[in-house]
Amino acid sequence: MDTAGQHVEATDKAGSLFAAQLAIVGLVLVTALYAPRENSDRAFRLLDWMKSS
């Protein structure tokens, strides 16, 4: 068995998932701060929902 290769593959997947989550949170934050009022309100509600989950 190639456990070292499996470990690297799992680490790559975890890193990719973390990067995607970070990008989504960053996008929501930028929307909350710099978008028009209606979109900003929606983004702040989404942040509250994400925080409570």
N, C-alpha and C positions, 0 to 999 in steps of 0.2 A: 504494500500500500504506500502511496505517496502522500503522507500526511502533511509534509511541508508544503506541497503544492496546493492541497486543499485549504490549508491555513491561509496561504497568500490569496487564494480565490475568495475566501470568506472575508478577509480583511479588505480586499478591493470592493466587494459588494457593500460592506458596511460603510466604507469611505464614500462610495458613490451615493448611498442612501442619505448619509449625513450631509453631503454637499447639496443634494436636491432639497432636503428639508431646510437647510440654511438659506438657499436661494429663494424658496417660497416665503419664508419669514421675512427676508430682506425686501422682497417685492411688496409684501403687504405693508411693511413699515414705510417704505418709500411712498406707496399709494396713500397711506394714512396721513403722511406729513405734507406731501406736495401736490396731490391730486385736487380736482375741484371738490367743492363742499360735499356733494352727494356721495361721490365715490369715497371720500375721506371718512365720512360717517360710517359707511358700510365696512370699510377696512378696520376701523376702530371696533366695530361690533364683532367682526371676525377675529380680531386679536383677543377680545374678551372671551369669545367662545373657545378659542384655541387654548387660552390660559386656564380655563375651567375644566377642560378635558383631561 
